[in-house]
Amino acid sequence: MDLSLIIEGQAFRLQPESVHGMLWLQTHFEMSHWELLAEGLATVSQCNADELIEDASNAGLNLSPLPALSSQRNS
């Protein structure tokens, strides 16, 4: 897995799961956001998450929105 999207209210938290996932995020976000991205603290809206998922999938990344579902059930 390269990137997980974890549901947090109305947003998705981005969690890089591999070097490829982090490198891909770095090509899509400004340098000032890289620390938050690396720590899995950056969130995006549902609309932006949909675009991000499509773009990352087209780039060959393996994405996992499933941890979001299990996190919701455990809350």
C-alpha positions, 0 to 999 in steps of 0.5 A, a space after each residue: 500500500 502506498 497511500 491511505 485515506 482515513 475518514 475524519 468527519 467530512 474530510 479524509 486524512 492522508 497517510 503515506 504508507 510507502 516512500 512512493 506514496 510520500 514522493 507522490 504527495 510531495 509532487 502534489 503539495 507545497 513544501 510547506 505541507 510536507 512535514 504534515 503529510 509525512 506525519 499523516 496529519 494533512 486532510 483534504 475534502 471529499 471532492 479533493 479526495 476523489 480527484 486525488 484518488 483518481 490521479 494517484 491511481 492513474 500514477 500507479 499508486 496502490 490506495 487504501 480507503 479501507 482503514 478509514 472504514 475500520 477506524 470509523 467502526 472502532 470509534 
